[in-house]
Amino acid sequence: MRKLLDFLISKRHWFIFLVLEIVSFVMIYRNNSYQRSIMLSSANVVTGYVSSVSASVNSYLNLRSLNKELLERNGQLEMKLLELQDQIDVMKADTAKFAGYVPDSTEVFTYHFVPAEVVNNSVSQIFNYITINKGRKDGITQDMGVVSDKGVVGIVSVVNDHFSVVLSILNPKFRLSCKIQRSQYFGSMIWKGRNIQYGSLEELPRHAVFKKGDIIVTSGYSAIFPPGILVGRIWNEKKNLDNNFYSLDVKLATNFATLKNVRIISNYRQAEQRSSEKEAEQND
């Protein structure tokens, strides 16, 4: 306390100066209309500038939450699109009922999205993996599909409580059943470790119809991805004949070098489907 008093006494002339300045400004403000108008105008300019800066800062800070909301909304719309496409496929499969088809309101679409952020990503290795910030406590399990807002990303390989590791398309261990959207011919998508922008569609039948630029989507022939999710486009229309099959270069839709947000696909009936398939294999 003694030191504080000594400090105040030693700086008393500064405090007196500040008090006198304040008194002077108050007197000028009260007794002179011109100076008062100038002060008010200056105060409004400063207040407006501070408010503008504050609004800009708040807007920037809110971008993260807004971006998250947009990604979630985009995921919902994409899932609705897949659901409608599924209903269209059902109608096309049963042309006898097409005219009077009414969707079953009690039927639940078997897939839904869980949004997540990428916290680690490798693209320069032979075997590339992606770490995301959702895990077992968020309902994530092994063998769930992962997509971005552009297309397929990979499959969940390892799951902990709060994080999961995704087997990326950019990994030779990854295989995905895909089809040419226009002609419906299907094959297997793999990565040969050369370029992160391109994959290879293998085992495409020799009689398949395709051309450069054709869209490649998931076939739906697994319990991991629903049909119709974008994978990429045929980049090289050269027909590399391998026995009775073609091998095509596909430019991947997802840019793995800038990947930040993903969605994990949960299939309510995945366990049931795999159990039935496993039982069928055992009966062979």
C-alpha positions in Angstrom: 0.0 0.0 0.0 2.9 2.3 0.8 4.4 1.8 -2.6 1.1 2.5 -4.3 0.8 5.8 -2.4 4.4 6.7 -3.3 3.7 6.0 -7.0 0.5 8.1 -7.0 2.3 11.0 -5.3 5.2 10.8 -7.7 2.9 11.0 -10.7 0.5 13.5 -9.2 1.2 16.1 -11.9 0.1 13.7 -14.6 -3.2 13.0 -12.8 -3.8 16.7 -12.3 -3.1 17.3 -16.0 -5.7 14.5 -17.0 -8.3 15.9 -14.7 -7.9 19.5 -16.0 -8.0 18.2 -19.6 -11.3 16.4 -18.9 -12.8 19.4 -17.2 -11.7 21.6 -20.2 -13.4 19.3 -22.7 -16.5 19.1 -20.7 -16.7 22.9 -20.5 -16.1 23.3 -24.2 -18.7 20.6 -25.0 -21.3 22.4 -22.8 -20.7 26.0 -23.8 -19.9 25.8 -27.5 -22.4 24.4 -29.9 -20.0 24.2 -32.9 -17.4 22.2 -30.9 -20.1 20.0 -29.5 -21.3 19.1 -33.0 -17.8 18.3 -34.1 -17.2 16.1 -31.1 -20.5 14.3 -31.6 -19.7 13.8 -35.3 -16.2 12.5 -34.5 -17.6 10.2 -31.8 -20.1 8.8 -34.3 -17.3 8.1 -36.8 -15.3 6.3 -34.2 -18.3 4.4 -32.9 -19.2 3.4 -36.5 -15.7 2.2 -37.2 -15.5 0.2 -34.0 -18.9 -1.3 -34.7 -17.8 -2.2 -38.2 -14.6 -3.9 -37.0 -16.6 -5.7 -34.3 -19.1 -6.9 -36.8 -16.4 -8.1 -39.1 -14.6 -10.0 -36.3 -17.9 -11.6 -35.1 -18.7 -12.6 -38.7 -15.3 -14.2 -39.2 -15.6 -16.1 -35.8 -19.1 -17.3 -36.9 -17.8 -18.7 -40.2 -16.8 -22.0 -38.6 -20.3 -22.6 -37.2 -22.0 -21.4 -40.4 -19.7 -23.7 -42.5 -20.6 -26.6 -40.2 -24.3 -25.9 -40.7 -24.0 -25.7 -44.4 -22.1 -29.0 -44.6 -24.7 -30.7 -42.4 -27.5 -29.3 -44.6 -25.6 -30.3 -47.8 -25.3 -33.9 -46.3 -29.0 -34.0 -45.6 -29.9 -32.9 -49.1 -27.5 -35.4 -50.7 -29.0 -38.2 -48.6 -32.5 -37.2 -49.7 -31.3 -37.2 -53.3 -29.9 -40.8 -52.8 -33.2 -41.8 -51.2 -35.2 -40.4 -54.2 -32.9 -42.1 -56.6 -33.5 -45.4 -54.7 -37.2 -44.9 -55.1 -36.8 -44.3 -58.8 -34.7 -47.4 -59.2 -37.5 -49.4 -57.5 -40.1 -48.0 -59.9 -38.0 -48.8 -62.9 -37.4 -52.3 -61.7 -41.1 -52.9 -61.5 -42.7 -51.3 -64.6 -46.0 -53.0 -63.9 -46.5 -50.9 -60.8 -44.8 -47.7 -62.2 -48.0 -45.8 -63.0 -49.6 -46.3 -59.6 -46.5 -46.4 -57.5 -46.8 -44.8 -54.1 -43.8 -44.7 -51.8 -44.2 -46.6 -48.5 -44.2 -43.9 -45.8 -43.2 -46.4 -43.2 -40.1 -47.5 -45.0 -36.9 -46.0 -43.6 -34.0 -45.2 -45.8 -31.1 -47.4 -44.5 -28.3 -44.8 -44.8 -27.5 -41.6 -42.9 -24.5 -39.2 -42.6 -22.4 -38.3 -39.6 -20.2 -35.1 -40.3 -16.6 -35.1 -39.3 -13.4 -33.1 -39.7 -10.0 -34.3 -41.0 -7.3 -33.9 -38.4 -4.5 -35.8 -40.2 -4.1 -36.7 -43.9 -1.4 -38.4 -45.9 -1.3 -38.2 -49.7 2.4 -38.8 -50.5 2.8 -42.3 -49.2 2.1 -45.6 -50.9 -0.4 -46.6 -48.2 -2.3 -43.4 -47.3 -4.6 -43.0 -44.4 -6.9 -40.2 -43.0 -7.7 -39.4 -39.4 -11.0 -37.9 -38.5 -12.3 -36.4 -35.2 -15.3 -38.8 -34.8 -15.1 -42.2 -33.1 -16.9 -45.0 -31.3 -18.8 -42.5 -28.9 -20.2 -40.8 -32.0 -21.6 -44.0 -33.4 -18.8 -44.7 -35.8 -17.8 -48.4 -36.4 -15.4 -50.2 -38.6 -16.2 -50.5 -42.3 -18.3 -47.4 -42.6 -18.0 -45.5 -45.9 -16.6 -42.0 -45.9 -17.4 -39.3 -48.5 -16.7 -35.6 -49.0 -19.0 -33.0 -50.6 -17.3 -34.0 -53.9 -17.2 -37.8 -53.8 -16.0 -41.0 -52.2 -13.0 -40.7 -49.8 -12.5 -44.1 -48.2 -13.6 -46.7 -45.6 -13.3 -46.5 -41.8 -10.5 -48.9 -40.8 -9.7 -48.3 -37.1 -12.0 -46.8 -34.5 -11.2 -45.4 -31.0 -13.5 -43.5 -28.6 -13.0 -40.1 -30.2 -11.1 -40.6 -33.4 -11.1 -42.9 -36.4 -8.6 -43.8 -39.2 -9.9 -44.0 -42.7 -8.4 -46.3 -45.4 -8.2 -43.7 -48.3 -8.9 -44.4 -51.9 -5.2 -43.5 -52.3 -4.2 -46.8 -50.8 -3.6 -50.0 -52.9 -5.5 -52.0 -50.2 -8.7 -50.1 -51.1 -11.1 -51.6 -53.6 -14.5 -50.2 -54.5 -17.3 -51.5 -56.6 -18.2 -48.8 -59.2 -20.3 -48.5 -62.3 -20.5 -46.2 -65.3 -23.6 -44.1 -64.6 -24.7 -43.9 -68.3 -24.4 -47.6 -69.3 -24.5 -49.3 -65.8 -21.5 -51.5 -66.5 -19.5 -52.1 -63.3 -16.0 -52.9 -62.2 -13.5 -52.3 -59.3 -11.9 -49.0 -58.5 -8.3 -49.2 -57.2 -5.3 -46.9 -56.9 -2.0 -47.8 -58.4 0.2 -45.4 -56.4 1.2 -43.0 -59.2 -1.0 -39.9 -59.0 -3.3 -38.7 -56.3 -5.8 -37.3 -58.8 -6.4 -40.6 -60.7 -7.7 -44.1 -59.9 -8.1 -47.1 -62.1 -11.4 -48.9 -62.9 -10.5 -52.5 -63.4 -12.4 -55.7 -64.4 -14.7 -53.8 -66.7 -16.3 -56.3 -69.1 -14.9 -56.2 -72.6 -18.4 -55.5 -74.1 -18.9 -52.5 -71.8 -20.0 -49.2 -73.5 -18.2 -46.1 -72.3 -16.5 -42.9 -73.5 -14.2 -40.2 -72.1 -16.0 -38.0 -69.5 -18.5 -40.6 -68.4 -19.4 -40.3 -64.8 -18.3 -43.2 -62.4 -20.5 -43.7 -59.3 -20.7 -46.3 -56.6 -22.6 -49.4 -57.7 -24.3 -50.2 -54.3 -23.1 -53.8 -54.5 -21.9 -53.7 -50.9 -23.2 -52.8 -47.4 -20.8 -49.8 -47.2 -21.8 -47.3 -49.9 -25.3 -46.6 -51.3 -25.5 -46.6 -55.1 -25.0 -43.4 -57.0 -22.3 -41.6 -55.0 -19.9 -39.8 -57.3 -16.4 -41.3 -57.6 -15.0 -39.5 -60.7 -15.0 -39.4 -64.5 -13.3 -41.5 -67.1 -10.2 -39.6 -68.1 -8.5 -42.0 -70.5 -10.8 -43.6 -73.0 -8.0 -45.9 -74.3 -9.2 -49.4 -74.1 -6.4 -51.3 -72.4 -7.3 -54.9 -73.1 -6.4 -57.3 -70.3 -7.8 -60.8 -71.2 -11.5 -60.2 -71.2 -11.6 -56.9 -69.2 -10.7 -53.3 -69.7 -8.7 -51.0 -67.4 -9.7 -47.3 -67.5 -8.1 -44.2 -65.9 -10.5 -42.3 -63.7 -10.0 -38.7 -62.5 -11.2 -38.8 -58.9 -13.8 -36.2 -57.9 -12.4 -35.7 -54.4 -9.3 -33.4 -54.0 -7.4 -35.2 -51.3 -4.7 -32.5 -51.1 -7.2 -30.0 -49.7 -9.6 -32.4 -47.9 -10.9 -30.9 -44.6 -14.5 -32.0 -44.0 -16.0 -35.4 -44.6 -19.2 -37.4 -43.9 -19.3 -41.0 -42.5 -22.1 -43.1 -44.0 -24.0 -45.3 -41.5 -26.0 -48.2 -42.9 -28.7 -49.5 -40.5 -28.8 -52.9 -42.2 -25.1 -53.4 -42.8 -24.8 -56.1 -40.1 -27.9 -57.9 -41.4 -26.7 -57.9 -45.0 -23.2 -59.2 -44.0 -24.6 -61.9 -41.8 -26.8 -63.1 -44.7 -23.8 -63.0 -47.1 -21.6 -64.9 -44.7 -24.2 -67.6 -44.1 -24.5 -68.0 -47.9 -20.7 -68.5 -48.2 -20.7 -71.1 -45.4 -23.4 -73.0 -47.2 -21.3 -73.4 -50.4 
